Amino acid sequence: MPTVTAKKKCCKDKPRCKKCPVVLNRLSKAGYAERLSRRDYRLLGKIPGKVKAAARAR
């Protein structure tokens, strides 16, 4: 599975970027990513577009 390193700080744009720590935290709470360390996440399989959009939009 691919790993993603989050950015150091959230830019708070709308929609949030894909490497934003807030987005990766929301994906991990939803069960689509696993946190490996403070900034590293492992994506668990294919993430549906609606889930990705919801994590970036809020």
LUMSEDO-846088 format. One record per residue (C-alpha): residue number from 1; x, y, z; residue in three letters. Coordinates in steps of 0.5 Angstrom, whole numbers, plus 500, padded with zeros to 3 digits. Layout:
BEGIN
> NUM|X|Y|Z|ALA $
...
% end
This chain:
BEGIN
> 1|500|500|500|MET $
> 2|502|507|499|PRO $
> 3|505|512|504|THR $
> 4|504|519|504|VAL $
> 5|508|524|508|THR $
> 6|503|530|511|ALA $
> 7|505|537|510|LYS $
> 8|508|540|517|LYS $
> 9|502|545|517|LYS $
> 10|495|546|514|CYS $
> 11|494|552|509|CYS $
> 12|487|552|511|LYS $
> 13|485|553|503|ASP $
> 14|478|550|501|LYS $
> 15|478|545|498|PRO $
> 16|484|542|503|ARG $
> 17|490|539|499|CYS $
> 18|491|532|499|LYS $
> 19|497|532|503|LYS $
> 20|494|536|509|CYS $
> 21|495|533|516|PRO $
> 22|487|535|517|VAL $
> 23|485|531|511|VAL $
> 24|490|525|512|LEU $
> 25|487|525|520|ASN $
> 26|480|525|517|ARG $
> 27|481|519|513|LEU $
> 28|485|515|518|SER $
> 29|478|516|523|LYS $
> 30|474|514|517|ALA $
> 31|478|507|516|GLY $
> 32|482|509|510|TYR $
> 33|489|510|512|ALA $
> 34|493|508|518|GLU $
> 35|498|513|522|ARG $
> 36|505|510|522|LEU $
> 37|508|516|526|SER $
> 38|507|523|527|ARG $
> 39|507|525|520|ARG $
> 40|507|519|516|ASP $
> 41|500|515|514|TYR $
> 42|499|509|510|ARG $
> 43|493|509|505|LEU $
> 44|489|502|506|LEU $
> 45|487|500|499|GLY $
> 46|483|505|494|LYS $
> 47|479|511|497|ILE $
> 48|472|512|494|PRO $
> 49|472|519|491|GLY $
> 50|466|521|495|LYS $
> 51|470|520|501|VAL $
> 52|476|523|499|LYS $
> 53|472|529|497|ALA $
> 54|468|529|504|ALA $
> 55|475|529|507|ALA $
> 56|477|535|503|ARG $
> 57|471|539|503|ALA $
> 58|469|540|511|ARG $
% end
